[in-house]
Amino acid sequence: MDIGKSFSFMFEDDRWITKLLIAAAILAVGWMLFWLAFIPVFLAFLLLAGYQVEITRRVIRGVTPVLPEWDDWRRLLTEGVKFAVIGIVYALPAIIVGICLGIPISLLGNKVGGDPNWISCVFGCPLACLSFLWAIVVALLLPAAVAFYVANDDLAAAFRFGAVVRFTRENITTYIITAVLAWVASLIGGLGSSVCLIGWLATYPYSIMVTGHLYGQAYLEASGQSVAPALEATP
């Protein structure tokens, strides 16, 4: 994998500043309307998730420019919804365990004479450990699952769990590197919040662009493919 490429590819696009500013504006509008309803900020994140998926698709197919134009918002929103569905399904075991352990915590916590600290320790610690371990599993599997969907243009491909797990296991080094670098990208995404919270509007979109590129590169390397000859994106 060309790690440096994932962190620098966007700067090779002549219109990267415009594309980044549009992403930042989407986030800004979403947050400004957050106080009215949660839907605008939710839609903003879905659009950015869709943008990430489209970058992964372009990397896998060798399409240039890798950064898509913001000219098909409906498509990006649809891709974002699909990305969210994939993420939720893979996180589902942790969600189910959380609900199963959360109910006893709630019931016993309301019991007269119960010790809330003891109850939290007995049920909360295992829950935290299991959630952490599953988060690692998801971080390894999600890049492959998203790439399976993109490569096949079939959402069901992301849920061929046996194939996804086997593919990830057989290329575990590649996907460990991808998970770590995606985590680094997320840290960069959060750094902008230290600049009067405004910088986050630019660093978060940058982080999802990096992550999308990483997902595409990981799939190409894991499947033994070289990057396809560059193709110009069709209007």
Summary of the structure (lengths in Angstrom):
residues: 235
radius of gyration: 19.7
end to end distance: 29.3
largest distance: 69.4
contacts: 730
relative contact order: 0.15
helix: 79%
strand: 2%
